[in-house]
Amino acid sequence: MKKRLFGKKGAITAAVSLLAVTVLAGCAQTGDKTPVAEGGAQNDKLVQVKVFKSHMGVGTIPDANNAHVKYVAEKTGVEYQLTTTPPGSEPTEFLNLMIASNDLPDILRPIGGIEQTLIKQGGALPLEDLLPKYAPNVWKNIPKEAWDVVRSASPDGHIYYVPKVFLVPERAPMIRKDWLDKVGLPMPKTAADYKEVLKAFRDKDPNGNGLKDELPTSGREFGKWMDHLFGMYGVAMWEGSPEWDLYDGKIQYAGVTPNMKAAIGYIRELYAEKLLDNETFLNKGDVWQAKINNNLVGSWYHLPASVRDRYTAMLKGAPDAYIVGMPMPKVDGFQGFVTMKTMGEPEWIIPAAAKNKAEASLKLLDFFYDTSNDEFIRFGIEGLQHQVVNGKKVLLPPEDSRPLALGMRNLTTKEDMDIRIKETIPENMQKMVQDIFTVNTADARRIAGDGLPNTVYEGFPDIQSHKLFQEYLTKIVIGEWPMAKFDEFVDRWNKSGGDKVTQRAQEWYAKVKK
């Protein structure tokens, strides 16, 4: 999901460095104010907390005069200062530059293993004593199992970050039911059935525009977001990156398994027959989403909870469009599933350098984990995030000119999701979204490597980044290299540190199981 700049590495670094100086200088212009007052505060008593997120959605960054920011400040005594990467910059590289310059935000959402860099360098603040005192809702609402996973990820057993907890399947294979109806085919049950469906999507003009422009299924650069094509072969994948799961009774990297080889063979066939979008390995995220929104893609893999905006866009060009969850097609000899990761992924970390802001940062975080604030968190401010229609709050669609809603909570239970669907999804879409969740829940399985710390990759950054896998996947699928090259990949992966990383992963798994 990362956005990349064009050009060579040096050009990227120079551009990001220049942008970083600009952004950080801009952040530094607003001085910090006096400490937080208990139970909210007046403007002259606010503590300003810089909150860093990447991969922001559509919208502008809200400033101190924004009504959403003001409401949170009134309730917490903390002014939420949202910051993100400059346009076009690569988030992981940008964060690394911030670490190098020792000019980090007060609390940040780590990506690309940044949390382990901070922990290893002594740059992360231990939180186990602070959370119960300043963020009791965070502490009690996140399950003990998740905190135990976080402890297992640090060399000294401290809790250095707040984990993401998602107790319902987050991702799902989806398919256009209206397209299936138009080509006269039922829901595919096997990989062979699925291939026949994709052929019909390619050849029978299911979008009805008279053009041969349909993309039966599609993914993104580096093979991202087409996990259903791997999942039917029992490959643990997360947004296009191989994960760690049990194979032959041991936790292993899914990328080097016979399952992966079989999956790549199938994907290679789809690509050769133009059943997989032949621009898949070139598609940036916005391009990929636009293809789906514009009724060009018949089957894809994404987030059911994010269907609303995509479906709204579809309806403009296809009033009869309808999306359903696709049960994972079966393959003889393999146990297919939808990869589920429920806890342990780093969500928020406080740099040690921001220790003096830790109390305020945690109070801000706690506001979003306090269930008494749920309605505000879901709907925000009238006129900014929602409007009232017939006495009911209705979320406004995101727009470039509209300020982003503030948020920090990433803890979702089935009850949370049911409420979210009921209260934030338009009534005409609610059953559709609920049905997608029902289908993907039946196929979902939590993988053994859920919560595996990035420390297992220490000293082997190319393995952590999946670069070798992505190179071989791309060139084999597009036909530049033969399938036999997969065995070469496995050998190179092991010799370049994969065997050592596997040993560490297996030691971690044994520790967690105990």
Helices and strands as residue ranges (DSSP letters): H 9-28, G 43-45, E 47-52, H 67-76, E 78-83, H 91-100, E 107-108, H 114-120, H 131-134, H 136-141, H 144-152, E 161-166, E 172-176, H 177-183, H 191-203, E 215-217, G 221-223, H 227-231, E 237-238, E 241-242, E 244-247, E 250-253, G 254-256, H 258-272, G 280-282, H 285-293, E 297-302, G 304-306, H 307-317, E 323-325, E 338-340, E 343-349, G 352-357, H 358-369, G 371-373, H 374-379, E 386-389, E 392-395, E 411-412, H 414-424, H 427-443, E 444-446, G 454-457, H 461-464, H 467-477, H 485-493, I 494-498, H 499-513
